[in-house]
């Protein structure tokens, strides 16, 4: 999954145009799903915002063979919003008993936009975060 998300970042970096901002803010999840669909087709599947037992929702769960990947998609609205996204993802991971999660952050800032890939470790769980 790390390679898939890295390649998504690469695509966005190559094809991103500032005039795409409004479209991407509304349709970022659609673009991400269109990107991963041919990769998982035939072996896996995905679920969009499945509801958990406690009525919380996850953004995307990809099942590929016997593996399950929890992916949170966010739009950059500042550090606090990003921290809430990490907390939200950690809660989903705990509920699903997963030690690894993925967060894709769409960053539309004009001056400070940076494409970043990093592993974050919180409470013994790992999150692969990619800024696109």
C-alpha positions in Angstrom: 0.0 0.0 0.0 2.9 2.3 0.7 4.1 2.1 -2.9 0.5 2.7 -4.2 0.1 5.8 -2.1 3.6 7.0 -3.1 2.7 6.6 -6.8 -0.5 8.5 -6.2 1.5 11.4 -4.8 3.8 11.2 -7.8 0.9 11.4 -10.2 -0.6 14.4 -8.3 2.8 16.1 -8.3 3.2 15.7 -12.0 -0.4 16.6 -13.0 -1.5 19.1 -10.4 -2.5 22.5 -11.7 -3.5 25.4 -9.4 -6.8 25.8 -11.3 -7.7 22.2 -10.2 -8.0 23.2 -6.6 -11.8 23.5 -6.4 -12.3 20.3 -8.3 -9.8 18.4 -6.1 -11.3 19.6 -2.9 -14.7 18.2 -3.9 -13.4 15.1 -5.7 -10.1 14.1 -4.2 -11.5 10.8 -2.9 -13.0 10.0 -6.3 -9.6 10.6 -7.9 -7.8 8.5 -5.3 -10.3 5.6 -5.8 -10.0 5.9 -9.6 -6.3 5.5 -9.1 -6.4 2.4 -6.9 -9.3 0.6 -8.5 -7.3 -1.0 -11.4 -4.6 -1.9 -8.9 -6.8 -3.9 -6.5 -9.3 -5.1 -9.2 -9.8 -8.8 -9.2 -7.8 -9.5 -6.0 -9.3 -6.9 -3.7 -12.1 -4.4 -3.0 -12.7 -1.2 -1.1 -15.4 0.2 1.1 -16.1 3.9 1.4 -16.9 5.2 4.9 -18.0 1.9 6.4 -19.8 2.4 9.6 -18.3 0.9 12.7 -20.1 -0.7 15.6 -20.0 2.6 17.5 -21.4 4.6 14.6 -18.1 6.1 13.7 -17.0 6.1 10.0 -13.7 5.4 8.3 -12.9 7.1 5.0 -11.7 4.1 3.0 -11.0 0.5 3.8 -9.1 -1.5 1.1 -9.1 -5.3 1.3 -6.5 -6.9 -0.8 -6.2 -10.6 -0.5 -6.1 -11.2 3.3 -4.7 -7.8 4.0 -6.8 -4.8 5.2 -5.7 -1.2 4.8 -7.4 1.7 6.6 -7.0 5.0 4.7 -8.0 8.4 5.9 -8.2 11.2 3.4 -8.0 14.8 4.6 -7.7 18.3 3.2 -5.1 20.5 4.8 -6.7 23.0 7.1 -3.8 23.5 9.6 -1.9 21.4 12.1 -4.8 21.0 14.6 -7.0 19.6 11.8 -4.3 17.2 10.8 -3.8 16.1 14.4 -7.5 15.4 14.6 -7.2 13.3 11.5 -4.4 11.3 13.0 -6.5 10.7 16.2 -9.5 9.7 14.1 -7.4 7.2 12.1 -5.8 5.8 15.3 -9.3 5.2 16.7 -10.3 3.4 13.5 -7.1 1.3 13.7 -7.8 0.4 17.3 -11.4 -0.7 16.6 -10.2 -2.8 13.6 -7.2 -4.1 15.6 -4.7 -2.8 12.9 -1.3 -1.6 13.8 -0.7 0.3 10.5 -2.9 3.0 8.9 -2.6 5.4 6.0 -3.4 9.1 5.7 -3.5 11.1 2.4 -3.6 14.8 2.9 -4.5 17.1 0.0 -2.6 20.4 0.5 -3.9 23.3 -1.5 -1.7 26.0 0.1 -0.2 28.3 -2.5 3.0 29.3 -0.8 3.8 26.5 1.6 2.7 23.5 -0.3 5.2 20.6 0.1 5.0 17.1 -1.0 5.9 14.9 2.0 6.1 11.2 2.8 6.7 10.1 6.4 5.9 7.5 9.0 4.3 8.7 12.2 4.4 6.5 15.3 1.7 7.1 17.9 0.8 4.8 20.8 2.7 1.9 19.3 0.8 2.2 16.0 2.3 3.4 12.7 0.7 5.8 10.2 2.1 6.3 6.7 1.3 9.9 5.9 1.6 11.4 2.4 1.0 15.0 1.5 -0.2 15.6 -2.1 
